[in-house]
Amino acid sequence: MKGKNILILVLLLFALVLGFILGRGKKGEERVKERIKTEIVTKRDTVKVVTPEPIHDTIVKWQVARVPSDHFREVTKMIKPHDSVDVTLPITQRTYRDSNYTAWVSGYKPSLDSIHTYNKTVYTTRTIERTITKPPRKWGIGINAGYGYGINSKLFEPYIGVGVTYIIF
């Protein structure tokens, strides 16, 4: 009988050591859950250029325009002038250029009073959120309470003690 008790005690001690080793050993694979959030913000900056200077003038063509003529009078007689006169005008194309714009203006004595450009800037923010979850340990050592078969009393009875546990769920 005494040999049986020693065998049970050795088996319990072996189970305790085995549970401790397995509980400290491989803990399982970590699970990594990634959540990627991309936020795009577009902003427009206004660049105002007042009275820009032309960098290039080109005469594109000559155009004939009919303009009214003036009346004039001589002291001795009245001369009726022509109703209008043909005038040849140069049509000029002016180029205005900066690092933010290029503008072409055409006409007779053309000028660019001002220009507003709306530069587009895109800001992209990318946020990566990683959640690492470790699986729970399956083996453990803890204080147990329960109902079991007593070694000495040979009866089923409640007990409180230290034991090895295996977590099923």
C-alpha positions as CSV (number, residue, x, y, z in Angstrom):
1,M,0.0,0.0,0.0
2,K,2.9,2.3,0.9
3,G,4.5,1.6,-2.5
4,K,1.2,2.6,-4.2
5,N,1.1,5.9,-2.4
6,I,4.7,6.6,-3.4
7,L,3.9,5.8,-7.0
8,I,0.9,8.2,-7.0
9,L,3.1,10.9,-5.4
10,V,5.8,10.4,-8.0
11,L,3.3,10.5,-10.8
12,L,1.8,13.7,-9.4
13,L,5.2,15.3,-9.1
14,F,6.1,14.2,-12.6
15,A,2.8,15.7,-13.9
16,L,3.6,18.9,-12.0
17,V,7.1,19.2,-13.5
18,L,5.8,18.3,-17.0
19,G,3.0,20.9,-16.7
20,F,5.5,23.5,-15.6
21,I,7.9,22.7,-18.5
22,L,5.1,22.7,-21.1
23,G,3.6,25.9,-19.7
24,R,6.9,27.7,-20.1
25,G,7.8,26.1,-23.4
26,K,6.2,27.0,-26.8
27,K,3.6,29.6,-26.1
28,G,2.0,29.4,-29.6
29,E,2.2,31.6,-32.5
30,E,1.5,35.3,-32.2
31,R,-1.3,36.6,-34.4
32,V,-0.7,40.0,-36.1
33,K,-3.8,41.9,-37.3
34,E,-3.0,45.0,-39.4
35,R,-5.4,47.8,-40.2
36,I,-4.2,50.3,-42.8
37,K,-5.9,53.7,-43.0
38,T,-5.1,56.1,-45.8
39,E,-6.2,59.7,-45.6
40,I,-5.8,62.0,-48.6
41,V,-6.1,65.8,-48.1
42,T,-6.0,68.1,-51.1
43,K,-5.3,71.8,-50.6
44,R,-5.1,74.6,-53.1
45,D,-2.8,77.5,-52.6
46,T,-3.6,80.8,-54.4
47,V,-0.6,82.6,-55.9
48,K,-1.4,86.2,-56.9
49,V,0.9,87.9,-59.4
50,V,0.0,91.6,-59.8
51,T,1.3,93.3,-63.0
52,P,3.6,90.6,-64.3
53,E,6.3,91.6,-66.7
54,P,6.3,90.1,-70.2
55,I,9.2,88.1,-71.3
56,H,8.6,87.9,-75.0
57,D,6.7,89.9,-77.7
58,T,5.8,88.5,-81.1
59,I,3.8,90.2,-83.8
60,V,1.4,87.5,-84.9
61,K,-0.2,89.4,-87.8
62,W,-1.1,92.8,-89.2
63,Q,-4.7,93.6,-89.2
64,V,-6.4,96.4,-91.0
65,A,-9.0,98.3,-89.0
66,R,-11.4,101.0,-90.2
67,V,-11.5,104.0,-87.9
68,P,-13.5,107.2,-88.2
69,S,-11.5,110.2,-89.5
70,D,-11.6,113.8,-88.2
71,H,-13.3,116.7,-90.0
72,F,-11.2,119.7,-90.7
73,R,-11.9,123.1,-92.1
74,E,-10.0,125.5,-94.2
75,V,-10.6,129.2,-93.9
76,T,-11.7,129.6,-97.5
77,K,-13.6,126.5,-98.1
78,M,-15.1,123.4,-96.5
79,I,-13.7,120.1,-97.5
80,K,-15.8,117.1,-96.8
81,P,-13.3,114.3,-95.7
82,H,-13.8,110.6,-96.1
83,D,-16.1,109.0,-93.6
84,S,-13.4,106.6,-92.3
85,V,-9.7,105.7,-92.7
86,D,-8.0,102.3,-92.9
87,V,-5.3,101.8,-90.4
88,T,-2.9,98.9,-90.2
89,L,-2.4,97.7,-86.6
90,P,0.0,95.0,-85.3
91,I,-1.6,92.2,-83.4
92,T,1.0,91.2,-80.8
93,Q,1.2,88.1,-78.6
94,R,2.9,88.6,-75.3
95,T,4.2,85.7,-73.2
96,Y,4.3,85.9,-69.4
97,R,6.1,83.2,-67.6
98,D,6.9,82.3,-64.0
99,S,7.7,79.0,-62.1
100,N,3.9,78.6,-61.4
101,Y,2.3,79.7,-64.7
102,T,2.7,80.5,-68.4
103,A,0.2,83.0,-69.9
104,W,-0.2,84.2,-73.5
105,V,-2.1,87.4,-74.3
106,S,-2.9,88.6,-77.8
107,G,-4.2,91.8,-79.2
108,Y,-3.2,95.4,-80.0
109,K,-1.0,96.5,-77.1
110,P,-2.0,93.6,-74.9
111,S,-1.2,93.5,-71.2
112,L,-1.9,91.1,-68.5
113,D,-3.2,93.0,-65.5
114,S,-2.9,90.1,-62.9
115,I,-3.1,86.4,-62.7
116,H,-4.1,84.0,-60.0
117,T,-3.0,80.5,-60.0
118,Y,-4.4,77.7,-57.8
119,N,-1.6,75.2,-57.1
120,K,-2.8,71.8,-55.9
121,T,-1.0,70.1,-53.1
122,V,-1.9,66.6,-52.1
123,Y,-1.0,65.3,-48.6
124,T,-1.3,61.6,-48.1
125,T,-1.2,60.2,-44.5
126,R,-1.0,56.4,-44.2
127,T,-1.5,54.9,-40.7
128,I,-0.7,51.3,-40.0
129,E,-2.2,49.9,-36.9
130,R,-0.8,46.5,-35.8
131,T,-2.5,44.5,-33.1
132,I,-0.5,41.5,-31.8
133,T,-2.4,38.9,-29.9
134,K,-0.7,36.0,-28.1
135,P,-2.7,32.8,-27.6
136,P,-3.4,31.9,-24.0
137,R,-1.2,29.5,-22.3
138,K,-2.7,25.9,-22.1
139,W,-0.8,24.7,-19.1
140,G,-0.7,26.3,-15.7
141,I,0.0,25.8,-12.0
142,G,-2.6,27.1,-9.6
143,I,-4.6,26.7,-6.5
144,N,-7.3,24.2,-7.0
145,A,-10.5,23.4,-5.2
146,G,-12.7,20.5,-6.0
147,Y,-13.9,17.1,-5.1
148,G,-11.7,14.1,-5.5
149,Y,-10.6,10.7,-4.2
150,G,-8.5,10.9,-1.1
151,I,-5.2,8.9,-1.1
152,N,-5.2,8.4,2.7
153,S,-8.9,8.2,3.5
154,K,-9.8,6.1,0.4
155,L,-13.0,8.1,0.1
156,F,-14.3,10.8,-2.2
157,E,-14.0,14.1,-0.4
158,P,-13.7,17.9,-1.1
159,Y,-10.1,19.3,-1.2
160,I,-8.1,22.5,-1.6
161,G,-4.6,22.3,-2.9
162,V,-2.0,23.2,-5.5
163,G,-2.3,21.5,-8.8
164,V,-1.5,21.4,-12.5
165,T,-4.2,22.6,-14.9
166,Y,-4.7,22.3,-18.6
167,I,-7.0,24.9,-20.2
168,I,-9.3,23.2,-22.7
169,F,-11.3,26.3,-23.9
